[in-house]
Amino acid sequence: MAHYRERANLQIKELAYLLEEKPEKLLAMERGSRLPSLRVAMLYHILFDAPLQFMYSDLYADLYAQVVERSSRLIAKQKHRQPSKSSHNYSSLQAIVKRITDNTHE
């Protein structure tokens, strides 16, 4: 997070003023000892065009892996019981998994 602030040539007190946060709280986020709130992450996105998944990179990576794994398992279940109603479901699930696995994620 610090590199966004530094790249914009802002002091921590100036950023704290813009975000209506305490400088100490922002410094803790920059050091990684505190996760940004959704509000702060959105404000970084607005101010610096910071991708939200960057703000929560560890959480994002965990959730990404979980949803890919669970989607694959659900597809396997659907594939075995693929009569009429579930065939549309099966195709939709395959499209979702293809989209998320084709996207590059950091």
N, C-alpha and C positions, 0 to 999 in steps of 0.2 A: 504494500500500500504506500510505503514511503516514496517509492520511485514515481508514482503519479503526482504526489504533492511536490516533490523536488523538480520533476520535469516541468511543472507549471510555475516553478520558482515562487512557491508559497511557503511562508513560515508556518510552523505548527499553530501559532496563535491566530494567524489569519484564517487558516482552514477551520480551526475550532469555531471562530466567529461565523464563518459561512455556514457551517453545519449545525450551529447552536449546540456544540458539545464541549466538554472540558478538554483542554489540551492533553492532560494526563491520560484520559481515556483513549484519545486518538493515538498517543504514543504507545500505549499498551497494545493496541490493535496493530500498529506498525511493527512492533517487536514480535508479534504473533502470540503473545500471552493472553490475548482476548480476541474472540471472534467479533466481527462487526455485527451490529444489529441489522435487521433488514432495512431499516430506515437509512442507516449510514451507508450500507452497500448500494442502495438506490441512489443516494446523493453522490457517491463516487461515480456511479454510472452516468448520472446527469452531468456532473462537472467535468469528468475526465474521460468519459466514454469507456470506463473500466468494465470489462465483461463480468457479469455477476458470478459465473462459475469460477473466475479467478479469485474473487473475494472469499469464496468458500471452497478452495481447491481440493482439500482433503475430503470434505463432506461430499462434494460433487463427484469425486472419483469413486468413493464408496457407493453412493447412490446409483451412479451410472453402472457400475459392475453388478449391483444387486438387481437393477431392473432388466439388464441384459440377461442375466442368469434366470430370473423368474419368468421372463418372457419366453425364453427358449424352452423351459420346462412346461409352460402352459401350452406352447405350440405342440410339443411332443404328446401331451395329453389329448389335445384337440385332434391331432392327426389320427389317433387310434379310434376315436369315436366320431368320424367325419361324415355321418349321414347328413341329410338335407340342411337342417337348420345350422349346424355347426360349420358347414363349409364356408359360409360367408364370414363367420367369426374367425375361422382358420386363416383365410386370406387376409383379413384385416390385421390379425396378429403378425402374420409374416411381413406385411408391409411396414408395420411399426418397428419390428426388430431390424428389418433391412435399413430403414431410415436411421435409426440410432446407431447401428453398427457401421454404416457407411460414413456417417459424419465423423470427422476427426475430432477427438476430444483431447484436451490437454490434461 
